[in-house]
Amino acid sequence: MAELTVGRLLTSWQLDLPALLLVLALGGLYGWGVLRVRGGGGSWSSARAAAFAALGLGALVVATMSGLAVYDHVLFWPAAVQNILLDLVAPLGLALGDPLRLAVAALPAGAAARVRRAMTGRLVRLLTFPLVSTALVLATELTVYFTPYFATALRVGWLHELMYLHLLVAGSLFVVPVLTREETLPAWCTHPVRAALVFLDGVIDAVPGLVVMTHGTLIAGAWYLHHHPSWAPDVRYDQQIGGGAMLGIAELVALPFLLAILFQWARTERVQTAALDRHLDEQLAAVPATATSASAPAPAPAADRVRPWWETEENEVAARIRRQHGEK
């Protein structure tokens, strides 16, 4: 095999039929959903569609058909980059496109209700529970590298494709429920909690890269020693490069993931504040009439007088009205 250079890494491609079919299926379904929503008079963000196509499907294509796939059987570090693209980068791009909300918006009412029931089913709830899904991602990475799984996948083509799918699904179980606008997580998993979970996930995602980089035993050592090209770096150094790449990409992905959560949090707060202000305006419109009736010439005895609701209720709207009355 020709020596790997930057030019060959960027220009070398190979067809991966199962991966191509998956990309076409996901892209086709997403595009159909967008057209159906917009055709029905609704709107769908072009930014979401772009994230799904460019970052989600794009990362899937790069991981399985680019120069990384061409050289992953002779060098470890391209395989390591492949795997981190599949279980971190591609799921993030797919999740930013919010395919769950798109499916609910595009499907007929009955089918949308079935999708929602499936998303809130017991098994799905268990697999997407934040701490469980984070543990699954970590366990998947460690299983791939520290069992015969990876070495066998290098020899067996169908198992290699299954490993690709395994990594993609494991990463999506955490990212998609956290970023979707559908209610797929427990009620206590508010945006501040999600931000904390994403930060924790970023720390945990660094573990596989650190372990691979510092591990004393070669991963799939027999395979890479046998197929080691003369122009390639030492096999052990190759593994260290792969672990460093895993660590670097994992930490780079954590930042936009956290920013996406913070953006959603800020947007939700704006929507809730606007709704509260509208409700407050409606309540304040009734205040003058109530205040006039309360100052009538023949007031009831103090023990029997009905106090305005904002003086007795304990909520944010009542508190705002009390503060405004106190300022006058």
N, C-alpha and C positions, 0 to 999 in steps of 0.2 A: 504494500500500500504506500502511496506517495506520502512524503513528509508533510505533516500538518503545519500549515502556515495560516496567518490571519486571512489571506486571500482565499485559500482552500476552505477554511472554516465557514466563510461567508458565502461561497459559491457552490459548495458541494451539497447536493440534495439527493435523496432517494425516496422512492414511493413506499409508503406504509399503508396498504389498502385498508386494514381495519380502522386505523386512526383517521384516514381520509373519510371513510364512510361515517364515522362518528362525528367528525367536524361538519360534514354536509348535513347530517340529520339534525344536529343541534342548531346549526345556522339556519336551515330551512324552517324548522319549527319556530324559532325565534322571529324570523322575518315574517312568517305567516301570522304570528300573534300581533306583531306591530301593525301590519297592514289591516288586520281585522279590527283592532282597537281604533285606529285612525279612520277606517272606513265607516265605523259606527258612530262617528262624531266625537270620539274621545281623543285624547292626546297622549303621546308617549315621548319621553325625552330622547332627543338624538344623542345626547351625551351617554345615556345608559346603553343605547344600541351600539355606540362606538366602543364603549368599554367592553361589552360582551364580545364583539367581533374582533377588535384589535388586540386587546389584552388577554381575553379569555381564550378564544379560538386561535388567536395568533400564537400564544404561548404553547398551545397544544400542538400546533403545526411545527413550530421551531423545535420542540422537544423530541418529536417523533420522526421528523423527515429532513431536518437540516444537517449540517456538518456534524452536529453533536451525535446524531444517529449513525452517521457514516463511520465515525471513529470510536464509537462507544465499545466496540468489541476488541480494540487493541489498546485503548487508554482508559484509565479509570475515571479521570476527572470529567470527560464529557458525559459519562454515564451518571456521575454525581450531579452535574448541572441539570441533566435531563430530569432526574427524579425530583429535584427541588422545584423545577419549573412546573412539574405535574402536580405536586401536592401543596404548593403555596401560591405560585404566580397565576396559573390558569384558574384555580378556584376563585381567587380574588377577582379576576376579570369577569368571570361568569357571574359572580355574586353581585358585582357592581351593576350588571345589567338587570338584576332583580327578575329572573325568569319566573319565580313563583307568583309574584304580583301580576306579571304579564299573563300567565296562564289563567289566573282567576278572572282577569279583565277581559280576556279574549274568548274564553269558552262560554257556551250557553249556561244558564243559571244552574241547571241540574248537574252538569259536568263540573262547574266551578265549585259547587257544594261538595261533590265527591273529592275534588282535589284538596279542599280545606279539611275534610274529615281525614283524608290520608295523612296530611301534614301534622294533624293533632292526634294521630293514633298512638297507642301505647309504645309500640316498637320504635316508631320514628322519634317520639318524644325522648325515649331512652338514648337512642344513638346520637341525637342532636343536642342533648343536654350539655351545656358548655364544658364542664369538667370532663365528662365522658368522651366527647368528641376530641378534645385536646389530647387526652390520653391515647385515643385511637390513632391520631396522627403520629405521636411520638412512638407508639408501639409498632406502627407500620414501618416507620423509617428504621428502627432498630432491628425489626424482624428481617427486613430486606437485606441489611448489611451484615448481621451477625448470626444468621442461620444459613443453611445451604440454598435458600430461596434465590438470591441474586446469582450465585455461581451456576445454579441449574438453569435459571432464565437465560443466561448467556448462551447455553447450549441448546435450549428448547425454544423454538420460535413462538409457539402458542402461549407458553408460560410467560415469555417476555411481554407479549401483548397484554396478557392478564395482569401482569405487574403494573404496566402503564395504567390500566383501568383502576386497579386497586389503589394506587397512589392518588389518582384524580378524585375518586369517590371519597376516600378518607379525608382529603383536604376540604372537599366541598361540604362534608357533614358539619364542620365547624363554621366555615366562612359564610355560606349561603344563609343559614337561619339568623346569624348575627346581623347581616346587612339588609335582609329583606324587610319590606314594609308590612308584610303579613305577620299576624300574631302566631309565631311558631314556637316561641320560648316562654318559659314561666313568667307570670306577672311581675315577679320581683326582679326580673332581668331588665331593669331600666337602662337608659343610655349611660348613666354614670357607672353602673355595674358592668355593662358591655365594654366600656372603655377600659375598666380595670382588667377584665378578662382578656381583652386583646393585648394589653401590656404584658400580662402573665403569659399569654400564648407566645408572644415574641421572645420572651426569656426561654421558654421551653423549647421553641423551635431552634434555638442555638445549640441545644444539647447534641443532636446527631452530628452536626458539623464538627463540634469540639471533640467528640468521641472518635469519629473517623480520622480526624487530623492527628490525634495523639495515640491512636491504638497501635500497640506494638506488633500485632499480627497482621499480615497482609489480608485484605478482603478479596475473595476470589483469587487468591494468590497463584494457585496452580494455573488457572486460565491465563491470567495476565503475564505470568512468567513465560508460558509457552508461546503466547502470541505477541510478545514484546518486540516491537520493531527496533532496528538498530539506531534509528535517529531519535528515538523517544527518550525522555529523562528516565532516571532510575525508577523502578516500580514503586519503591517505598516513597520516593519524593513525589511521584505521580499521585499516590494516595493522599499525601499531605496537601497537594494542590487542590484535589477534589474536596477534601474536608474544609479547607479555607474558603473555597468557592461556595460551598453549602452554607457556611456560617455567614459569609458576607451577603449573599442573596436573601437569606432568612431575615437578617436585620434590616436590609433595605426594604423588604416587603412590609415589615411591621409598621413603618412610618406612614405610608399611604393608607394602610388598613386603619390605623388609629385616627388619621385625619378624616377618613370617611365617616367613622363613628361620631367624631366631634361635630362634623358638618350636619349629620342627621340630628344630633342632639340640639344644636342651635336652631335648626329649622323647626323642629317639633316645639321648642320653647316659643318661637315666634308665632306659630299657629295657635298654641294654647293661650298665649297672651292676648292675641287678637280676639279670640272667642270670648275670653273673660272680659275684655273691654266692651265688646258688644253687649254682653249680658249686663254689665254694670251700667251702661248707658240706658238700657231698657228699664232697669230698676230705678235709676235716678229720675227718669221721666215721671215716675209715679210719686216721687217724694213731695213735691209742692202741694198736691191735693191732700195727701195724708197729713202734712204739717198743718194745713189750714184747718182741717177738721179737728186736729188735736188741740188747736187754740180757740175753739168755739167758746161763746160767753158762758155756757152752763156746763162746765166740766164735770165729769163723774167724780165721785169720791176717790181719793188717792188709792185706796185699797182695791177699787174695782176698775180703775182706768187701764185700758189696753195699751201697752207700750208698743211703739213701732217695731217692726220685725228686725230692723238692723241693730236695735239696742239689745235684743235678746239672743239672736242667733250668733253662733260662733263659726264664721267662715270668712273667706277672703273678701267676698263682695261686701258683707256687712262691716268688716273692719275698715274697708276703704271709705264707706259712707260715713262711719263714725269719725274717721280722721277728717273728712271734708267738712262735716258739721262742726268739729272742734276748731277748725281754722277760721270759720266765719264769725 
